[in-house]
Amino acid sequence: MVIVIEIEDQSTKKAFLGGWRNILTRTEYHNACTQTLPNYVKGSWDRRSSKSTQTISINHKSTNVSHDKYIQVSVDISRVPCVTDRIIIATRKRNVVPSKEEKIYLRNLNESAIKIQRFYRAYRARIKAQPLLNVRRLERTSFHEKFECPVTLKKKKENAKKEFKIILNGTSGLMRQADFEMLRNLLERWWRCEMERANRVYFRSSRLAAHNLILQKEVELLRGIDCIRSQVRKENEELGDLRYLENLARAPSWKSDSGKTVIMETLRVQRAREYKKMYEQLCSDNLSRVERAELLLRLKRLLKSHSCRPAEELVYLIDQEMDLLLRFLSGRH
């Protein structure tokens, strides 16, 4: 038993609008009037029609009723409209002006897209250029290390270590202004060497990062120098006060005609010695709490005979320290 199945294509095909067909190649050539635009006619857009009326015969899918379908309709023709018809009128294209919010949104959208593209391209460029930069940096460093004297490199490293030891360890042997000038010169030489090395080895962003690190290190070294200077200044002031008290406590002496040395003890010299001894006890940290309180009371009794402003301030400070001693607090608190 053989069953023959035939499939019929009932889809609507494009109607032949006129023209001619090649017999050999079976190629269809349509008329130029149905394929080209109409001639431009001066006048308003409302009265202009494109072409003459053309219709095609089609069948409705649900009712299978054949009827004519308008393809191009003239303005003056009277026609019967269909539900599925769509009227197209030739009108002038109007430029729609966007609102202010739309303009801002479009501008932000455009700027964001440009920014994303720029950063993405820069990222891809950095990724591709990083191996080349590493090779170039290694070549430059190896070149300078090869052609520079090894003794010079060793001296530079030793000088840098010595500079850091002098500045950061707070050397107490620095007492004169010339010593601090020497530190300044050492710091300037170190800064120049580091800047030359950073400019020789690194590129652009890496160079900026290296400059930032050098600046931070320079600030740290300058802070260390200032701390040492303030400490030395404080020690010099204490030594000056002690030297002044020693000069006051030294009794005047002279030689007589017989060659003997004569020393004269005066009340002023004795009072100066008492003040010197009291100053040394105040600066000492080996006194107990009771001895410290007795010393402060004795100093307060001595200051009662004075009515100047510094004496009043000293009395106020002595009262504060006495309150701390009564509360069993030491000077560290």
ChimeraX attribute file (.defattr): number of C-alpha atoms within 10 A of each C-alpha:
attribute: neighborCount
match mode: 1-to-1
recipient: residues
	/A:1	3
	/A:2	4
	/A:3	5
	/A:4	6
	/A:5	6
	/A:6	6
	/A:7	6
	/A:8	6
	/A:9	7
	/A:10	8
	/A:11	8
	/A:12	11
	/A:13	8
	/A:14	8
	/A:15	10
	/A:16	10
	/A:17	13
	/A:18	13
	/A:19	12
	/A:20	13
	/A:21	12
	/A:22	9
	/A:23	8
	/A:24	6
	/A:25	7
	/A:26	9
	/A:27	10
	/A:28	13
	/A:29	11
	/A:30	14
	/A:31	12
	/A:32	10
	/A:33	12
	/A:34	14
	/A:35	9
	/A:36	8
	/A:37	10
	/A:38	11
	/A:39	8
	/A:40	8
	/A:41	10
	/A:42	7
	/A:43	8
	/A:44	9
	/A:45	12
	/A:46	11
	/A:47	10
	/A:48	16
	/A:49	17
	/A:50	16
	/A:51	15
	/A:52	13
	/A:53	13
	/A:54	14
	/A:55	14
	/A:56	13
	/A:57	11
	/A:58	16
	/A:59	15
	/A:60	10
	/A:61	11
	/A:62	6
	/A:63	7
	/A:64	9
	/A:65	9
	/A:66	11
	/A:67	13
	/A:68	12
	/A:69	16
	/A:70	18
	/A:71	13
	/A:72	15
	/A:73	19
	/A:74	15
	/A:75	15
	/A:76	8
	/A:77	8
	/A:78	8
	/A:79	10
	/A:80	5
	/A:81	11
	/A:82	11
	/A:83	5
	/A:84	7
	/A:85	10
	/A:86	9
	/A:87	11
	/A:88	8
	/A:89	13
	/A:90	12
	/A:91	10
	/A:92	9
	/A:93	6
	/A:94	6
	/A:95	6
	/A:96	6
	/A:97	8
	/A:98	10
	/A:99	9
	/A:100	9
	/A:101	9
	/A:102	11
	/A:103	12
	/A:104	12
	/A:105	12
	/A:106	13
	/A:107	12
	/A:108	12
	/A:109	12
	/A:110	11
	/A:111	12
	/A:112	12
	/A:113	11
	/A:114	12
	/A:115	12
	/A:116	11
	/A:117	12
	/A:118	11
	/A:119	11
	/A:120	12
	/A:121	12
	/A:122	12
	/A:123	12
	/A:124	10
	/A:125	11
	/A:126	12
	/A:127	11
	/A:128	11
	/A:129	11
	/A:130	11
	/A:131	11
	/A:132	11
	/A:133	14
	/A:134	13
	/A:135	10
	/A:136	14
	/A:137	16
	/A:138	12
	/A:139	13
	/A:140	15
	/A:141	14
	/A:142	12
	/A:143	11
	/A:144	12
	/A:145	12
	/A:146	10
	/A:147	8
	/A:148	11
	/A:149	10
	/A:150	11
	/A:151	8
	/A:152	10
	/A:153	12
	/A:154	11
	/A:155	11
	/A:156	14
	/A:157	11
	/A:158	11
	/A:159	15
	/A:160	16
	/A:161	11
	/A:162	12
	/A:163	17
	/A:164	15
	/A:165	12
	/A:166	16
	/A:167	23
	/A:168	16
	/A:169	11
	/A:170	16
	/A:171	12
	/A:172	11
	/A:173	9
	/A:174	15
	/A:175	16
	/A:176	11
	/A:177	9
	/A:178	10
	/A:179	12
	/A:180	17
	/A:181	11
	/A:182	11
	/A:183	18
	/A:184	16
	/A:185	12
	/A:186	17
	/A:187	20
	/A:188	13
	/A:189	14
	/A:190	18
	/A:191	16
	/A:192	11
	/A:193	13
	/A:194	15
	/A:195	16
	/A:196	10
	/A:197	14
	/A:198	18
	/A:199	15
	/A:200	14
	/A:201	18
	/A:202	19
	/A:203	14
	/A:204	9
	/A:205	9
	/A:206	13
	/A:207	17
	/A:208	14
	/A:209	14
	/A:210	20
	/A:211	16
	/A:212	12
	/A:213	12
	/A:214	17
	/A:215	14
	/A:216	12
	/A:217	13
	/A:218	16
	/A:219	12
	/A:220	14
	/A:221	19
	/A:222	17
	/A:223	14
	/A:224	17
	/A:225	21
	/A:226	14
	/A:227	15
	/A:228	21
	/A:229	19
	/A:230	12
	/A:231	15
	/A:232	17
	/A:233	14
	/A:234	12
	/A:235	13
	/A:236	13
	/A:237	12
	/A:238	13
	/A:239	12
	/A:240	12
	/A:241	14
	/A:242	15
	/A:243	13
	/A:244	13
	/A:245	18
	/A:246	15
	/A:247	14
	/A:248	18
	/A:249	21
	/A:250	15
	/A:251	17
	/A:252	13
	/A:253	11
	/A:254	11
	/A:255	10
	/A:256	9
	/A:257	7
	/A:258	6
	/A:259	8
	/A:260	9
	/A:261	11
	/A:262	12
	/A:263	12
	/A:264	12
	/A:265	13
	/A:266	12
	/A:267	9
	/A:268	12
	/A:269	18
	/A:270	15
	/A:271	13
	/A:272	20
	/A:273	19
	/A:274	13
	/A:275	17
	/A:276	20
	/A:277	13
	/A:278	16
	/A:279	15
	/A:280	11
	/A:281	15
	/A:282	15
	/A:283	10
	/A:284	10
	/A:285	10
	/A:286	10
	/A:287	13
	/A:288	9
	/A:289	15
	/A:290	11
	/A:291	12
	/A:292	18
	/A:293	18
	/A:294	12
	/A:295	15
	/A:296	20
	/A:297	16
	/A:298	11
	/A:299	18
	/A:300	18
	/A:301	11
	/A:302	12
	/A:303	16
	/A:304	11
	/A:305	9
	/A:306	11
	/A:307	9
	/A:308	9
	/A:309	8
	/A:310	11
	/A:311	16
	/A:312	15
	/A:313	11
	/A:314	14
	/A:315	18
	/A:316	13
	/A:317	13
	/A:318	17
	/A:319	15
	/A:320	11
	/A:321	18
	/A:322	19
	/A:323	13
	/A:324	14
	/A:325	16
	/A:326	12
	/A:327	9
	/A:328	9
	/A:329	13
	/A:330	12
	/A:331	8
	/A:332	4
	/A:333	5
